[in-house]
Amino acid sequence: MPPPKPITLDGRTGEGGGQLVRLAVSLSSVTGIPIRITNVRGNRPGKRGGGLKAQHVASLSYLASATDAVVSGLAVGSQTLDFAPRRRPWEIRDRKIRIVAETAAASTLLVFQAVLPFLLFAGGTEVVELEIVGGTNVSFSLSYEYADQVLLPALEERFGVVVERRLGRRGWSAGRVEEGEVWFGIRPLGVGETLRVREEWREREYGEEDFKVISVDVTILAPEDMHAEFQTTLVRDLEVVFPDAEVVFKVVEDTIHDSRVYVLCVAKSNTLRWGRDCLTAVGKRGRKADVVTAVSRRVCKELSGEVQSRGTVDEYLQDQLVVFQALAEGRSSFPRTGVRPDSEDGLKEAVAELVIDERMRKDKTVVPFGEGSMHTTTARWVTGELLDRVEWYNKGKVCRGVGMRVEEDLVSTVH
């Protein structure tokens, strides 16, 4: 039987950046479906450039090796990528993996995002250990802190995905370039096991208490002489938007360099969490007090906006959960928009609209679609292109996943 014809994706679609590439190759590696991506990162002109970057090559090279893929165009700057895997995740042999990116500007967490779905389906009972060398706090990327405090807790709560993690050392792309290192211990699905939604969306109705913030975890990575002012200013600004919340300083760390300032705030209710962060620098002529004021106001304002929108996830978490929604068995829903903050009746109406009946409208997936950021709508489109059985409803608010499972007849080849 001749090999299947690859699915072609235009890399300029939707957000047109690296997320499209990482997600497409990740799904290809999990499913065994060959793909071709043209105009790679075609919407990234200027300094960020088009074509593959070092962080893409790092993750894709691992996936190519692990799947024994037939590949062309896997090089920094490449505009076209062909990827045809010949082995499935449960056929991998090496369960201690080390991926080294070419530069500290390559995000370890974006590499992790690309390979996690693949390693989740490795099968067996042995934990997969993954070390990644590169940047841990990099522009246009999730940080280690966000992954640790927001993404990974959500994956465990919503899908039962268990990942241990440890920060070896920080890596910054700003200031003097320094490589960082992170370690993950991924517990794969067992033989014959299917990824499942832990709580199907229609079984959960959200009320006002779900959106009442009771605590805010704060991470401050900045020069030591900015710590006290950051703490005072953040407490003041958070009290304005979340007057009843306890502020917990989870991480306060000296970065030494003025070019390295990072703040993350994670708001928590009894059932939900939302994160917002900011990575910046003081600048040669900047005043540290001005930077503290600007960062605190921005993070607090954006975090308040996330909660006030009555979404069940924040902007960045929503797009990161799409691939797991698509691969899991069951219906899931992680909308970012709900009802007006003062409208309890509106909340009930919004929930009622999601009842499975004649009002459930199946989405067309031929272009990016639905609510949320461009990254989220593009991610949904990629899943629709590669997964025949995935179904999206009501402008992307509800997903019926394909129920990907570890194949029993091949797991024996792993060892």
Summary of the structure (lengths in Angstrom):
residues: 415
radius of gyration: 21.3
end to end distance: 27.9
largest distance: 67.4
contacts: 1467
relative contact order: 0.13
helix: 35%
strand: 22%
